[in-house]
Amino acid sequence: MPAEAGGAGDAGPRGLASAPVADVVALVGQAWDAACTLAAGLDLDRPSRRPGRSVRDVLVPLGSWPEHERFSALLDGGPADGAGQDGTAGDGPLDDDTLAAVHAGAGTAAVTAALRRARDGALALLSGPDGGQGGRRPVASPVGPLPLTCAIAASCYDLAVHALDVADADDVPGPLLTAGIAALVDVTGALAARSGTAARFAVRTPQGGWACVTRGPGAWTTSPLDGGPADLPLLEGAAADVLDASAGRRSPVPLLAARRLRLHDVPGLMALLPVLEAVPGLPGGAALRTTARVLGGTGRLVGRLGPALRR
């Protein structure tokens, strides 16, 4: 039976939880700093791309408030970044809509300060006694147990996706997109390792890329992708397109047809299909599973779209 991803006493690497702490602190800190800077320049009353939600409604649940202390549940045995209504935000006792209603009058300074408190909480956990080897211990998350460090880093995925909900892709800072992709790759690797799936894959964007290789049941590595050709099954495209497709904000199929997303070694990427099938709560999982079936079910579409899916 596969070992749970993230067991602190288990042998083998645990993705970002086995990376140098300073590197993870830098990755997460720069992402949260970028999110705070972005939020400070936004009109909070403007509609977001989430139906019926303003920019304020999207940003408020990402921060730490007196009644919603982001990340506090991680050390209390509660849910790690517990899912809000869209499966990606907040871990406080209030759901996203309730929290947004409580702080419906919050101004830019208050929202930015809440994001800054969340940022400080994340870095305190990473840099404190619960970081390092302690960061390998499993905590609960919406997609099952993850190492503590991986759960904290996964907040960068939420930040990046929600930044794209409230700002144009060109206005979202590169460090935030980079960290979002790193978190996406790391969590996908954790899911593959947990299920015992042998997986080798990478995601490459103009800002850089990340690679993941499972190393046995419950073990995987997550590392920056070098600038040269990737000798791995590869998803390539703009970071915003990759994040939107993974979160279900946009269907991947038109992005593939338009060559905004490109696949290299489709059969290798299809090895991840069992992982997607096994996690019904995965953000965007339905869209990704549909795409995987379209690409791998008959092979005919792959033949027709071959030039669009590859270089």
C-alpha positions in Angstrom: 0.0 0.0 0.0 1.5 3.3 -1.0 2.8 5.4 1.9 1.1 8.6 2.6 2.7 11.5 0.9 4.6 13.6 3.4 5.2 11.2 6.3 7.9 12.8 8.3 9.5 9.5 9.3 9.4 8.0 5.8 12.5 7.6 3.7 12.8 9.4 0.4 12.2 13.0 -0.8 9.0 14.9 -0.3 9.1 17.5 -3.1 9.4 21.0 -1.9 9.4 19.8 1.7 12.8 18.3 1.0 14.2 21.4 -0.7 16.5 23.8 1.2 14.3 25.8 3.6 15.9 29.1 2.4 14.8 28.3 -1.2 11.2 27.6 -0.2 11.1 30.7 2.0 12.3 32.8 -0.9 9.8 31.3 -3.3 6.9 31.7 -1.0 7.9 35.1 0.4 8.4 36.6 -3.1 5.0 35.3 -4.2 3.2 36.7 -1.2 5.1 40.0 -1.5 4.0 40.2 -5.2 0.4 39.5 -4.2 0.4 42.3 -1.6 1.9 44.7 -4.1 -0.7 43.8 -6.7 -3.6 44.1 -4.3 -2.5 47.5 -3.1 -3.0 48.9 -6.7 -6.4 47.4 -7.4 -9.9 48.9 -7.2 -11.5 46.6 -4.7 -15.0 47.5 -5.8 -14.4 46.4 -9.4 -16.0 43.1 -10.5 -13.6 40.1 -10.7 -14.0 37.5 -13.3 -15.7 35.3 -10.7 -19.5 35.7 -11.2 -21.0 38.0 -8.6 -17.8 38.6 -6.7 -15.9 41.9 -6.5 -12.1 42.1 -6.3 -12.5 42.6 -2.5 -14.6 39.4 -2.3 -11.9 37.4 -3.9 -9.0 38.9 -1.9 -10.4 39.0 1.6 -10.5 35.2 2.2 -6.8 35.0 1.2 -5.7 37.1 4.1 -5.5 36.6 7.9 -8.2 38.3 10.0 -9.1 38.0 13.7 -11.8 35.4 13.0 -9.9 33.8 10.1 -6.2 33.1 10.9 -4.7 31.7 7.7 -2.5 28.6 8.2 -3.2 28.4 12.0 -5.1 25.1 11.5 -2.0 23.4 10.1 -0.5 23.1 13.5 -3.8 22.2 15.2 -4.5 19.2 13.1 -7.2 20.9 11.1 -7.5 21.3 7.3 -4.5 22.7 5.4 -5.7 25.7 3.4 -9.2 24.3 3.8 -11.3 24.7 0.7 -13.6 27.6 0.3 -16.6 27.6 -2.0 -14.4 27.3 -5.1 -12.1 24.7 -3.5 -9.1 26.9 -3.4 -9.2 29.6 -0.7 -9.0 30.1 3.0 -8.8 27.9 6.1 -10.7 29.9 8.7 -14.0 29.0 10.5 -15.9 31.2 8.1 -16.6 30.3 4.5 -15.5 32.7 1.8 -18.8 34.5 1.2 -19.4 35.0 5.0 -15.9 36.3 5.5 -16.2 38.7 2.5 -19.6 39.9 3.9 -18.0 40.6 7.3 -15.3 42.7 5.7 -17.4 44.2 2.9 -16.3 47.7 3.9 -12.6 46.9 4.1 -10.4 49.3 2.3 -7.2 48.7 0.4 -5.0 49.2 3.5 -7.0 46.7 5.5 -7.0 44.1 2.8 -3.3 44.5 2.0 -2.5 44.3 5.8 -4.5 41.0 6.0 -2.5 39.6 3.1 0.7 40.7 4.8 -0.3 38.9 8.0 -1.0 35.7 6.1 2.4 36.1 4.4 4.1 36.5 7.7 2.3 33.5 9.1 3.4 31.3 6.2 7.1 32.4 6.5 7.0 32.0 10.3 6.0 28.3 9.8 8.5 27.7 7.1 11.4 29.3 9.0 10.5 28.1 12.5 10.9 24.8 14.3 8.1 23.2 12.2 10.0 23.9 9.0 13.0 21.9 7.8 12.6 18.2 8.5 9.4 19.0 10.5 8.0 20.4 7.3 7.8 16.8 6.0 5.1 15.8 8.5 1.7 15.3 6.9 -1.2 17.7 7.4 -4.7 17.7 6.0 -5.5 19.5 2.8 -8.5 19.6 0.4 -6.6 17.1 -1.8 -5.6 14.8 1.1 -2.5 14.7 3.3 0.4 16.8 2.2 3.7 17.7 3.9 3.4 20.8 6.0 5.9 22.7 3.7 4.0 21.6 0.6 0.7 22.7 2.0 2.1 26.2 2.8 3.7 26.4 -0.6 0.4 25.4 -2.2 -1.0 28.8 -1.0 1.0 30.3 -3.9 -1.2 28.4 -6.3 -4.2 29.9 -4.7 -2.6 33.3 -4.8 -1.7 33.1 -8.5 -5.1 31.8 -9.6 -7.0 34.4 -7.7 -4.6 37.1 -8.9 -5.6 36.2 -12.4 -9.3 36.5 -11.2 -8.8 40.1 -10.3 -6.1 41.4 -12.7 -5.0 41.1 -16.3 -2.4 38.3 -16.8 0.1 40.9 -17.9 -0.2 42.7 -14.6 0.3 39.6 -12.4 4.0 39.7 -11.2 6.3 37.0 -12.5 7.4 35.7 -9.1 3.7 35.0 -8.2 3.2 33.1 -11.4 6.4 31.1 -11.0 5.5 30.1 -7.5 2.0 29.1 -8.6 3.4 26.8 -11.2 5.9 25.3 -8.7 3.0 24.6 -6.3 0.9 23.0 -9.0 3.8 20.7 -10.0 4.6 19.9 -6.4 1.1 19.0 -5.4 0.6 16.9 -8.6 3.8 15.0 -7.7 2.5 14.5 -4.2 -0.8 13.0 -5.5 1.1 10.8 -7.9 3.4 9.6 -5.2 0.6 8.9 -2.8 -1.2 6.8 -5.4 1.9 4.9 -6.3 1.8 6.2 -9.8 5.2 6.3 -11.6 5.3 9.8 -13.0 7.8 12.0 -14.8 6.7 15.4 -16.0 7.5 19.1 -16.3 5.7 22.4 -16.9 7.6 25.1 -18.7 6.6 28.7 -19.1 8.3 31.9 -20.2 9.2 32.6 -16.6 10.8 29.3 -16.2 9.7 25.8 -15.4 9.4 23.0 -12.8 10.0 19.3 -13.1 8.7 16.4 -11.0 9.8 12.7 -10.8 8.3 10.2 -8.4 10.9 8.2 -6.5 8.8 5.3 -5.2 5.6 5.1 -3.1 5.1 8.4 -1.2 8.3 9.9 -2.5 8.9 12.6 -5.2 11.2 15.4 -6.2 10.2 18.9 -7.3 12.9 21.0 -8.9 13.4 24.0 -11.2 13.6 23.1 -14.8 16.8 24.0 -16.5 16.6 26.2 -19.6 17.6 23.4 -22.0 15.4 20.8 -23.6 13.4 18.8 -21.0 13.9 15.1 -21.2 10.5 14.6 -19.6 6.8 14.6 -20.7 6.2 18.4 -20.9 3.3 20.8 -20.7 4.4 24.2 -22.2 2.6 27.5 -22.4 2.1 30.8 -20.7 1.9 30.5 -16.9 -1.5 32.2 -16.9 -2.9 29.7 -19.4 -1.5 26.7 -17.4 -2.9 28.0 -14.2 -6.3 28.8 -15.6 -6.6 25.4 -17.3 -5.5 23.6 -14.1 -8.0 25.5 -12.0 -10.9 25.1 -14.4 -11.1 28.8 -15.2 -10.8 27.9 -18.9 -11.1 24.7 -20.8 -7.7 23.3 -21.8 -9.0 21.9 -25.2 -9.3 25.3 -27.0 -6.0 26.4 -25.5 -4.4 23.2 -27.0 -6.1 23.7 -30.3 -4.9 27.3 -30.5 -1.3 26.2 -29.5 -1.4 28.3 -26.4 -0.7 25.1 -24.6 1.6 22.5 -26.1 2.2 18.9 -25.0 5.3 17.0 -25.5 5.1 13.2 -25.0 1.3 12.9 -24.7 1.4 9.2 -23.6 3.8 10.2 -20.8 1.5 12.9 -19.6 -1.4 10.4 -19.7 0.2 8.5 -16.9 -1.2 11.2 -14.6 -4.8 10.4 -15.5 -5.2 7.9 -12.7 -4.1 10.6 -10.3 -6.8 13.0 -11.6 -9.4 10.3 -11.4 -8.5 9.5 -7.7 -8.9 13.1 -6.5 -12.5 14.2 -7.2 -12.0 17.5 -5.3 -9.0 18.6 -7.3 -9.5 22.2 -8.5 -10.2 22.0 -12.3 -10.1 18.2 -12.1 -13.2 17.7 -14.2 -11.9 19.8 -17.0 -8.5 18.1 -16.9 -10.0 14.6 -16.8 -12.2 15.5 -19.8 -9.1 16.8 -21.7 -7.2 13.6 -20.8 -9.9 11.4 -22.1 -10.2 13.5 -25.3 -6.4 13.2 -25.9 -6.0 9.6 -24.8 -9.3 7.9 -25.4 -9.2 7.2 -29.1 -5.9 8.8 -30.3 -7.8 10.2 -33.3 -7.9 13.7 -32.0 -4.2 13.6 -31.1 -3.6 12.7 -34.7 -5.6 15.5 -36.1 -4.2 18.1 -33.7 -0.7 16.8 -33.7 0.9 20.0 -35.0 -1.0 22.0 -32.5 0.0 19.9 -29.5 3.7 19.7 -30.3 6.4 21.9 -31.7 
